[in-house]
Amino acid sequence: MTNLRKRMAKRLGRAHRGMTLLEIMIVLAILALVMGLVVGPRVMRLFGKSKVSIAWLTATKLANESYGEWAQTHSNKACPDKIDDLTANMNQDDKNDPWGNPYKMLCGPSMPPGVKGGIAIMSNGADGKEGTPDDIHSWEKQPED
């Protein structure tokens, strides 16, 4: 009877022994590979799209909201001297777009064709060059990627 009990205990012990450290490391390596190859690129693509949205939202906020507040306190001037005059009316000090390039303010004679009154704000986009397809303008609809 005790011999049978010992054999049963031995079999049950093997069945419930758990995972070794090597097996856990292999599972973690497989998960890291999946995250790096599948999830990582998708997250980075969404991060790039969010930068475009942030730049457009900031440009339109500067052109529409901040300029309106600035114009109320400076009724004798048509255009702010610099973009810092507009960022003073915002909760944040966004003089640069998400790529680190400064926003460009267009006012008066430098206004783009078709834009009437106020000011216009633009970002040169990810490449930092003006006149390329990735430029972001406050007077256009939000860019889609």
N, C-alpha and C positions, 0 to 999 in steps of 0.2 A: 504494500500500500504506500509506504513512504517512497519507494522507488518510482511509482506512478506519479506521485505528487511532485517529485523532483523533475521528472520529464515534462510534466504539464507546466510547471513554473518556468522551466527553461524555454519552452516554446512561446509562452506568453511574454516572457522578457524580451525575446528577439522581436516579436511583433510590435512592441511598444517602446523600442529603444530610441526613437526620434531621428533627427537629421544630424549629420556631421557638419562641422564647420566648412569643409570643402564643398559639400552640397549646397549650403546656404550661399557661399561665395559664387558658385556657378550660377545660381538663380539670380543673384544680384547683378552679375555681369551680363546676363541675358536681358534683364530689365533695363540696364543702362544702355545697352546696344539698341534696344527698341526705342527708348526715349530719344537717343541721339539721332537715329536714322528716320524715325517716323514723326515724332512729336516736335523735335527741335526745329526743323525747317519750317513747319507750319506756324509755330510760335514766332519765329523770327520774321516771317512774312507778315503776320498780323501786327507785329511791333512796327514794321516799316509803314504799314497802312495807317497806324495810329499816329505816327509822326506827321503824315500828310494832313490828317484831320485836325490835329492840334495846331499846325501852322495856319491852316485856313481859318479855323475858329478864332485864333488870336488875331489874325489880320483883319477879319471882319469886325471883331470886337473893337480893335483900335480905330478902324475907319468909321464905324457906325456909333458905338456907344461913347468911347473916349473922346472922339472928336466933338460930339454933341455937347458933352460936359465942358470941354475946353472952350468951345465957341460961346457958351453961355457966359463964361467969366472973362472972355477976351473979345467982346463985341466989336472992338475997333480994329481987329486984325482978321484977315481972311484965312491965313495959313499959319500953323505953328512953326516956330523956328527950327525945331528938331523933334525927333520922335520921342525924346525924353519928356517933352511937354505933355504928350498924350499918355505915356505910361504912368505919369504921376496920378492920373485919375483912375487907374486900375488897382486891383488888390495885389497884383504882382508886377514885377519889374521886367516885363518881357520885351527887351530890345532886340533879342536874337531869336531866330527860329530854332526848331528842335535839332538842326544840324550845326548850330553854332554860328551861323551867318547872320548879319544884322538885317532886320526888316528894312525895306526901302519905302519912304513916304513920297507920294506924288501929290502935288497940290498946285493950283494955279495953272500956269502955262505948261507944266510938265504932266498934266492930267492925260490919261489915255483917251483916245477917241471914243466917243459914245458915253462916257461917264460924265454926269452932270452934277455940279456942285459938290461941296464937301471936299473930302480927300480920298485918296486911294492908297492902300498898303499892299505891298507885294513881297514875296519871298522867292529867292532864286532856286529853291528846292534842294534836293539831295546833292546835286552836282555843283551847286554854288555858282552856276553860270546863268547870266540873264539871257532870255530869248530862247530857252530850250523848252521842250514839251513838259518838263516836270516843274515849271514855274507855277507858283500859287498866287492868285490875285483875289483881292477882297471884292472886286466888282463882278466876279464870275461865280457860277454855281460851284458848290463843293465838288472837288475832283473825285473821281471814282477810280479805284484800282482793280 
